[in-house]
Amino acid sequence: MKAARRSAHLSATIAALLAGAMSAHAAPANPRGGEPAFRALYKELVETDSSWPDGSCTLAAERMGAHLKAAGYPAADVQVLVDPAHPKEGSLTAILRGSDAKLPAVLLLAHIDVVAAKRSDWTRDPFTLVEENGYFYGRGTSDDKAMAAAFTDAMVRFRQEGYKPKRTIKLALTCGEETEKALNGVSWLLKNHPETLQAGWALNEGGGGSLDETGKPVSQGVQAGEKVYQDFTFTTTAPGGHSSRQAPHVNAIGWMAEALARVNAYDFPVDLTPAARAYFGASAALYPNTRAAMAAIGSGKATAADYATVSAANPSWNATLRTTCIPTMISGGHATNAQPQSVTANVNCRIIPGESVESIQTTLAAVAGNPKVTVALADPPQPKSSAPPLTPQIMAPIEALSKEMWPGVPIIPRLSTGATDGRFTNAAGIPTYGVSGLFSDPDGQGVHGLNERIRVKSLMDGRAFLYRLVKGYTG
């Protein structure tokens, strides 16, 4: 009990100190100052086509770098780094040096590549920023150029103000997050220029706020960790022959069908990360039908029945609780009147951070239940990483600012069931958190689809939030 009280007191003390630091050092007279300049920067970034393969991240990086140099950054502190084999897939890195070299840096990470967009499919030109009915429209307006522009703008203002952080601030605007066919900028930088990313922790996409249908803020999300993507190839072969001479129980398609049916029906055991536990605890009050079960998970006292209730209520909740694997593609047979000689299938898994790919492969082979069905990795495994801890150092400034800007809106940690570039930085030992202060509509705002948009108010609020949050961490 005494230890718990000491921990609670420490958290409260840190929160008070960091909140005071933000009040004294982070909040300028007008935290939303310079909006016209920010709008121009954001417009330039959105209107720079950085989709693969026709656009150029390198051009986008050069244009954002020009803003930093114009603000007074030395050329040596602003670099556009390009793999010669991928001339259009460059990344921008920049640094604002802190006064205390012993303090680990904070990394501001955002990707500047976007999903391809076809003009004929869109209501408006996807690479022309349009402001209409309280929204900005255009490819990347939300994912992820809103955050990239806000970070660049903050770095510009820090320099213009003569801000002297105690903790070094690093910026990395990278390419290749949206497609595996392109060079991944974060992975490439970690291998070739690791000093540009090395930090005590990183702020990244993946978090953000949720709005209801009326535009009212519902929750503020903080992502701590993400599941690992991995495909597995299932293969089976048989002698084949005329379809009229089928031997009993000797059929490659039948073997594969049985194996995939078992995989499809299998539930991996619950593996609750700290972020997932915090998510269910913080979210319980928002969902009356599952409140008791979610609260039990959040308190660490859940029963098997509680987990079953939450899993059945929402596929995303089920995916937050455990590793999931499902068959996604199948190919087999060679003629309508012949016994199949070979069958292959793809099983896609989203693995809880900390679990090994090898252990999942072993489990899948056991669940398939037939030695004639082999299970192999479809691609090399991605870097291993664990979910970063939600410490008071990370959470207290977020909580203080959110309470001021969005009173009464709960802060809800998240384990992402998708993927961001944080999978590379977490694996490299850089705890990476998704937090943006950008609130989104419940319909997804056209991200990766048609007519992508973001509310003007959400963008301006998120810009102010990130500016002050970075100062709260570094002042």
Sequence and secondary structure as in RCSB ss.txt:
>XXXX:A:sequence
MKAARRSAHLSATIAALLAGAMSAHAAPANPRGGEPAFRALYKELVETDSSWPDGSCTLAAERMGAHLKAAGYPA
ADVQVLVDPAHPKEGSLTAILRGSDAKLPAVLLLAHIDVVAAKRSDWTRDPFTLVEENGYFYGRGTSDDKAMAAA
FTDAMVRFRQEGYKPKRTIKLALTCGEETEKALNGVSWLLKNHPETLQAGWALNEGGGGSLDETGKPVSQGVQAG
EKVYQDFTFTTTAPGGHSSRQAPHVNAIGWMAEALARVNAYDFPVDLTPAARAYFGASAALYPNTRAAMAAIGSG
KATAADYATVSAANPSWNATLRTTCIPTMISGGHATNAQPQSVTANVNCRIIPGESVESIQTTLAAVAGNPKVTV
ALADPPQPKSSAPPLTPQIMAPIEALSKEMWPGVPIIPRLSTGATDGRFTNAAGIPTYGVSGLFSDPDGQGVHGL
NERIRVKSLMDGRAFLYRLVKGYTG
>XXXX:A:secstr
 HHHHHHHHHHHHHHHHHHHHIIIII  S TTTTHHHHHHHHHHHHTS  BTTTS HHHHHHHHHHHHHHTT  G
GGEEEE  TT TT  EEEEEE  S TTS  EEEEEE  B    GGGSSS TTS EEETTEEESTTTTTTHHHHHH
HHHHHHHHHHHT   SS EEEEEES SS TTS  HHHHHHHH GGGT  SEEEESS EEEE TTS EEEEEEEEE
E EEEEEEEEEE   EEGGG  TT  HHHHHHHHHHHHHH        HHHHHHHHHHGGG GGGHHHHHHHHHT
   HHHHHHHHHH HHHHHHHS EEEEEEEEE S TTEE  EEEEEEEEEE TTS HHHHHHHHHHHH  TTSEE
EESS            HHHHHHHHHHHHHHSTT  EEEEEESS  THHHHHHTT  EEE    EE TT TTTTSS
S EEEHHHHHHHHHHHHHHHHHHH 
